[in-house]
């Protein structure tokens, strides 16, 4: 087992571990070695590296992560939220949410730049159909349905997840964020997590992918994570997703990665076709099979 996963398990269990012990585990991790082997100062590359590093405790202590944070803050924060170009008008809800989530996990939930990105979500993001936003940036118009009368489902879900982790790590509990989380959860339940409202079909072709960490392609692991974190995993709306995931478990009691996002800078934690130690650890939590 990679030492980064050992560290993640220790921290998730609440076991006390010193910073020196944690950094030692990071330094001996093959996964961390891959993640910090190269730093390309390009926006999408930075997104996928910071979201991956944020899944592993204590990575904010690494020199690589500090350089990455500096690059993102300088080039991808416009004063109101995160954008790929650094220009306010180009802001896209999904990327703003992913970066707000990542920085919250890395210990920056109380930082002004993270609060501002969360405030954008609270002010402009839609969490239900037939609502209107007053945001008129050209980015959402360029890419279609981000904030139309039927908002992009990926943007809704990733914004819910960002608010969950923001409230988890912020020193001040945000009541409005919690209300929006609940509104988003209601919308997710209507979709039975991954289905069109009009039929039984997945919302998109990547919805049932098993892959980690997150990418632009929303998948069933993120949806189950949200329901688990909010205490809704036993809700009837999760039944189909849970049944699907359980039948994907292999005979040797592991899950395997079945899709790898191909974006520059993206690093999958479990190689495709191999025993998925990261995804198995997480899915056993979500499905209750570790109890």
N, C-alpha and C positions, 0 to 999 in steps of 0.2 A: 504494500500500500504506500502510495506517495506520501511523503511527510507533510505536505500541505493539507491533505485530507485528514491526516492524523490530528493536525492542529485545529482544523475546522471542527472535527468531532469533539475534541477536548473543550473548545470554547462553547460549542452548542450545548454541551452537557453541564456547563457552569463550573467546570473544574478550574481551580486557580492555576495560573501559569504566568511566570514572569516574562517581561519584555525580552530579556536575553534568551530565555528558553524558546520563546516564540520565534525570534529572529534566527536562532540556530536551526529550527525546523524549516523555516523558509529557505535558508541558505543551502540546505541539503535536499531540497525538492527539485526533482527533474521538471515538474510542471512550471515552477517559478523560473527555473533556468531558461525554459523555452519562452516564457512571457517577457523576460527582461533581456533577451538576447539581442534585440534590435529596437530602436526607437525612431520611427519615421514621423516627422512632424507634419502629418496630414490629418485633417479632421476625422474622417471615418476610421482611420487606423487608430487614432487616439480614443475614439468612442469604444471600440471593441477591446482595446487593452485595458482601459480604466474600468469598464463594466466587468471584465474578467477578474482583474485584481481585487475588485471590491467584494468578490465572493469569498475571499480568503482573508481570515483575520490577520491583523498586524501588517498588512502590506503597505499601509501608509507610512511605515517606518523605512521603507526601501528608498534608496536614492533614485532609482528608476521611477518609482511612483511619484516622488516629489517633483521630478523634472516633468513628468507627464501632466501633473496637476497645474504646474506653472504654465505650461503650453496651453492647456485648455482654458484656463482663466484669462490668459492674455489674448487668445485668438478666437475663442468660441463662446464667450460670454458678452452679451451686448448691454448689460446693465439691467435687463428685465428678465432674461432667460438665456438658455443655451441654444446656439444655432451653429450649423456647420460652417457658415461663412463668417460668423461674427457680426452679421448685420441683423438688426431687429426684425426687419420685414421678412427675413428668410426663415424665421422660427417655425419648426415643425413640432407638433405636440409629442410625437413618439420619442424623438431624440432628446427634447427637453426633459421629458419624464425619465428616460433611461439614465441621463446624467445626474438629475436630481436624486434619483435612487442610489446611484453609485456613490456620490459624494456624501450622502447621508450615512451609508454603510462605512465609509472611510473615516467617519468622525467629524464631518463638517456640517451636520444638520443645523447647528446654531450659527453658522457663518452667514453673513449678510447675502452673499451671492447665491447661496442655496435657498435661503428664505425667499429671495426675489424670484427664483425659478419656480418655487412652490406657489408663490402668490400669483404667478401667471396662470398656473393650473387652476387655482381657486377662482380666479377672475374670468378666465376665458374658455376653459375646457368644457365641453358638453359631455354629459353622462346619461343622456336619454335622447330619444328621438323627438322630432318636432319642437326643438328648442333653437334659439338663436344666440349667436355670440356677437359681441361688438368688435372682435379682433378682425382686422382687415389686411393683415400682412400678405404679401404676394406669394409667400412660400406655400401656404395652404391652398391657394388658388392654382398654383402650378401643378401640385400633385393630386388634385381632385377632391376627394371626399373627406378630408380631414375633419372639417367642422361644418358640414352641410346638415340638412334636416335629418339625415341618417348619418351620424358621425362615424368616422372610421373606427371599427371595433378595436383594432390594435392600439390606437391612441387612447381610447377609453380605458382599456385594461392596463396598459402600461402607466397611465396616469393614476389609476387606483393603486397600483403597486408602489409607485413613487410616494404617494401620500401615506401609505401604510408604513413604509420604512422611515419616512420623515418623522412621523409621529412616534415611532418606536425609539428613535435615537435623539430626538429633540429634547432639550431640557424643559421646554414649555409645551404642554399638550395643546394641540390646535383643534378646537371644537368644530370650526368650519370644515377643516380637513376631514375630520371624522364623519361629519354629515355627508360629505361628498363621497367618502369611501362607501358608506352604507347605500347611497344612491347608486353608485357604480356596481356594488354587489347585487343589488336588485336587478339591474340591467343584465349582468352576467348570468344570474339565475334564470332570467327569462329565456336566454339563449341556451340553457342547459350547458353552459360553459363554452361549447365550441360549435353549436349548430345554428343554421339560419332559422329565423322565426317562422318562416313559411314552410319549411320541410325538415327532413332529418339529415340533410347534407351538411358536412363541415363548412364553415364560413369561407375558408380558403384551403388550398391544397397542402399547406404546411401545418395546419392546425393540429393534426394528430402525430406530428413528428416527435420523436424522443431525442432530445439534444440539450446540451448544457455546456456553457452558460447561455444566457439569453442572447438573441440577435435581433435584427429587424423583423424576422419572421416569428410572430407570436405562435407559441405552441402549447400543447396540453400541460406540460410541466409547469409553466408559469401560471396557468389557470388553476391547477390543483394547489400550487403554492399559496396563491391568494386565498383560496377557500380554506386551506389549512390554517393560515395565519389569522384569519378572522373568525375561526371557530365554526365554519360552515361546511366542513368537509363531509359531515353526515347528512347534509340536506339532500332531499330527493333530487334536486337539480344536478347533483354530482354523480348520480348512480351510473349513467351511461359512460361517463368519462372514466370512472373508477373501474367499471367492468372491462372497458377496453384496455386500460393500463394493466390490469391484473392478468389478462389473457396474453399480454405481450411478454410476460416474464418467462425466461427460458427454463429448461428442465434442471439446470444447475443453480436455480434460484438467483439469477442475475437478470438485470435488464441490459440491453445493448443500445448504443447510439445508432440511430437509423437515418440520420440526416446531419450533414455538416455544412453550415453556412460558409460561403466561399469568399466573403469580403476580406480585403487586405487588413491584416492585423488581428483577425479573428482566430482564436485558438480554442478548439474543442477540448474539454477536460478528459473525456474518455474516447479513445480512438474507435473509429467505426468498426463494428464487427467483433471487438474485443469485449471481455467482461467489463461492464460499466460500473466501476466502484463508486464514482461520484453519483451517478444517476440512481444507482441502486440504494445508496445511503439515503438520498432525498426521497425517492419514491416509496421506500419502506416507511418513512415517516408519514408521508401524505396519505398512504393507504392504510396505515395502522398495522402493517405487518411486522413492525419491529417491537410490538407490545405483546 
